[in-house]
């Protein structure tokens, strides 16, 4: 990657906090109004923003790299290891906790739950990111060669997936772990990176914002229910919201893309953003064990509402930072050795 964008780390930090807030809300008597504008426009868009940034960062790192080399084992394997090792570490702990707090799982169920992404709040993210790692080189090649036509092609695949899922009424089991539902927002991220340094016309950004906001706010103001993008709870952050997410990201990168991130607070926020993947797992573990903690030790729902959020955020982030540091120190060299595979 030619340079590191501090804004990427800032956005990742904000999004992982929004993820924690969302999952905290399931335990804290629904403090957050999920029909309110703050939730609809900010909190609920955390994962789409993560996927946009994933596409953006991948495209920056894939410049001048042939398609075949992007699929070389020396590039693919380290990425898959960085995704899989923290996941496996967490999953082993998860299985152990389940053995003590619930019925022991059979080997079949252990394998099944891992594949299905059924091991905590947001556990579908691992499967989505593995798929992203495998399809991103092809998407990048398509968008780099055909520009907006490439974005349209990926968007068409995304739409086809949504239509098939709506007609088939297959439920949310596979839908939640499939990266196809994020193709358009990933493509928008790649397109921004490819056009780095070239302004995108304001009229296009305005049109995208209008489309995305209409999709998000029409049910809010009118009560209208869409006949597509109906799988809950992801119906609020479906494919069409990618237009809103991309327009906001384009504006943020235009104004803050060159930010240097100087200062103690900025550096601390960057560390949180860089550890966001590991924090995803510490928050999964926290929300697995917190109900037992509330029941057996101290019911945190008795605390003031604001303090519950603060407690959840801090308890998830601090161990996540430690997890990230330990993972990097112990396994960093191991990841790098796999770059010699071709």
N, C-alpha and C positions, 0 to 999 in steps of 0.2 A: 504494500500500500504506500502510495507516494507520501502521504502525511496523515497525521492523526487529527481527527476533528474532536475538539473538546466538547462541542455541542452534542455529539453522539453519546458520550458518557453522561452528560447532564440529562439527556432525554431518557436514557436507560435507567438512571437512578430514579427519576420521577415515575417512570412506568412500573418499576418493581415496587415502589411505595403504593401505587394505585392497585397493584395486584394484591398486596397485603391487606389494604383497606377493603377491597372487594371480598376477600375470603374471611376477614375479620367480621364483616357485617353479617355473615351467616350465623355467627355465634352470639353476636351482641344485640340481639333483639331488633335486627333490621334498622339500625340507627340511620343508615344512609338511604335517602329517598331515591330508589332506583328508577323512578319516573321523573326525577328532577333534571334540570339542564346540566348541572355540574357533573352528575353521573353519566348522562348520555353523551356529553361532548368531551369529557376528560377521562374520568376513571374507567369507563367502559371501553375506551379505545387503547388501553395499554398494550394488549397483545398485537393488534394491528400495527401499532407504532413499532413494536419490537421487530415485526416481520419486515416493515418498510426499511428499518435500519439494517437489518440483516442483508437485504438486497443491495442497499447502498454500499455497505462495507465490502461485501463480496465483489461488487463491480469495481470498486477502487483497487482491490487487490488482484483482480483478474486482468488488468490492462496489459495489452501486448503479450498475453499468454494464449497460445493456440488452444482450440477446444480440446484436442487430444491430451495436451499437457495438463489441462485443468482436471482431467479424469485420471491422471497418473496417480498411482498408489502413494507416491511421496507427498502428494497434496491432499488426497482424500482421507487416507488412514489417520494422520494426525488430527484432522478435524473431527473424525468420527470418535477417536479416542478421547478427545477433550470433552465431547458430549457424553460418551458412554461411561467413562470411569467415575465421575461424580454421581451419575445415575445409579450405577451398580453399588457404589458405597452406600448411598442413601437407601437403596432397595433392600440391601442386606439388613440394615438397621430397622427398616420398616417391617420386614418379615419377623425379625426377632421381637419387636414390640408387639406385633399382632399375636405372636405365640404366647406372650405373657398376659395380654389384656383380652384376647378373644380366643376362639377356637383355633387350634393350629391348622395351617393350610397344608394341603397335600402338595406334592411336587407338581402335579398337573395344574393345580390352582395357582401356585407360585409362578409358573411359566405363563399361564394364561393371563394373569393380572398384569404381569410385566409387559407382555405384548399389547394388551388392551389399554395400557396407560391408566390402570386402575389402582393407583397407590398413593393417592393424596390429591389435594386441590391443585389443579393446574398440571397434573402429571401427564396430560396429553402432549405437553410441550416438547418432551424428548423425541417422541415419534415424529412430530411435525418438523423438528430441526434436523433429524436424520434424513428425512425425505428432502428437505430443503438442500442439504449438502449434496445430495445425489442429482437433483434436477437443476440446481442453480447454474452450473456451467453451460448447460444447453439453453436455459433461459437467457443468460447473458449474451451468448453468441447470437441468438435470435434478435434480441433487442439492439445489440450493437450494430448488426448488419442491416436491420430493417427499421430501426428507430421506432416511431410511433406505430407502424404496422406490426412490429413485433410485440409491442405492448397490447395492441388490439387483439392479436392472436392469443396471447396468454389470457387476456380478459375473456375471450370467447370460450376457452377451455374452462375457466372458472365458472362462467355462467352456465355452460352445459352441465357441469357437475352439480350446480345448485338446482337446475331444472330436473335432472335425473333424480336427485335426492327428494325433491318435492313430490314428483309424480310417484316415485316408488314408495314413499313414506317408510323409509328404512330405519327411522329412529336416529338416536344420537351416538350410538356405540362406535361406529366406524367414522361417522362424520367428524367427530371431535378430534380424532387422531390423524386426519388426512390433511396434508398440506395443500391440496388443490383448492381449498376454500380461501386460501390466502394468496393465490397466484397474482391477482391484479395488484394488490398493495405491494407485493415483492417487486413486481415489474416496474411500478412507479418509482420505487427506491433505486432500482438499477438505472432507470432512465435519467434520474437526477444526477447520479454519479457519472454517467457517460457524458452528460452535458455540462459537467463541472466547468465553471468559468463562463458559460454561455447562458445568458438570461432567458428564462421562459416567459413568454409574453403574458402580461397581466390579464388580458382578456381570457386566456386559457385557464389561468389559475382561478379567476373569478367564476368561470363557467363550472369548473370542477367543484369549487366550494358550494355553488348553488345546487348542483346535482346531489352532492353528498349531504348537505344540510336538509334538503327537501326529503331525502330518504329517511334521515334520522328524526326530523321534527314533525313530519306529516302525521304520524300516529300520535305524537305528543299533543298536538293542537286539535286534531280532529277525531282521534280514536280509531282511525282507519287501520285495518289489519291487512297486511300484505298476503298475497297468495303464494309468494315465493320467499325464500330466506326466512323460513318459519321455524327452524330448529332452535329451540331454546336451550340455554340462555344466550346463544350466540346470534340470535336474530337481530339484536340491537347493533351488533358490530359486523354485519354481513358484508358481502362483496361491495355493495354500493357505497358503504361508508368509507371505502378506500379512496373515493374521490375527495371526501372531506379531509381524511388523514393526510393524503398527499398534498393537498393545497396548503394546509397548515404547515407541513414539513417544508415545503418549498419556500414559504414566507420566512420561517424560522432560519433556514439555512442562508437565505438572502441577507438577512439582517445580522445574524449571529454566527454565521459559518466560519468567520475568521477570528472568533474569540480565542484568546490565548489561555484562559482559565487560570490566571494568576490569583494568588491569595489562598489563605488557609481553607476557607469555606469551599471555594471552588475545587481545590485539590481533594478535599474530603468527599465532596459530591462525586467527583470523577472516580474515586476509589470504589464508591458504592455502585456506580454504573458499570465499572469494569468487573465487579464481582456479582453482577445481577443474576447470572446463570446459577451460581452457587447459592445465592440468596433464595432463588426459587425453590431450592431443595430444603433449605432450613425452614422456610415458611411452610412447606408441605409437612415436614416433621412436626413443627410446632402445632399446626392445626389438627394433626392426627392425635397428639397427646393432650392438647389443652382441655378437651371435654373431661378427660379423666382427672386432670389437675383441678379443674373447677369443682368437680364432684367430691374428690377425696381430700384436697388440701385447702384451697381457697377459691371461692366463686368470684372470678374477676368481673362478672357481669354486675356485681354489687357496687363496683367502683363508678365514679362519674364517667359519662360516655366518652368525653374527650380523652380521659386518662387511659381508657381501654385501647383506643386507637394508638396512643403514644406507646403504651406497653407492648402492644403487638408488633408495631413497627421496629422498636428498638430490639426486642427479643429475637426478631427474625433477621435483622440486618447484621448485628454484631457477630453472631456465630457464622453467618454467611461470609463475612469478611475473613474470619479466621479460616474457614473451610477453603476459601479461594487461595489464601496465602499458603496453607499447608499443601494443597493440591499442586500449586505451582512449584513449591520448593522440592517436594518429594518426587513428583512425577514429571516435572518440566523437562528434565534431560531425557527421560524415556520417550516423551512425545517427539522430541527433536531427532532422536535416533531413527525414528520411522520415516524421516524425510529422505533417508538414503536408500529407499526401497526400489528406486528406478533411476 
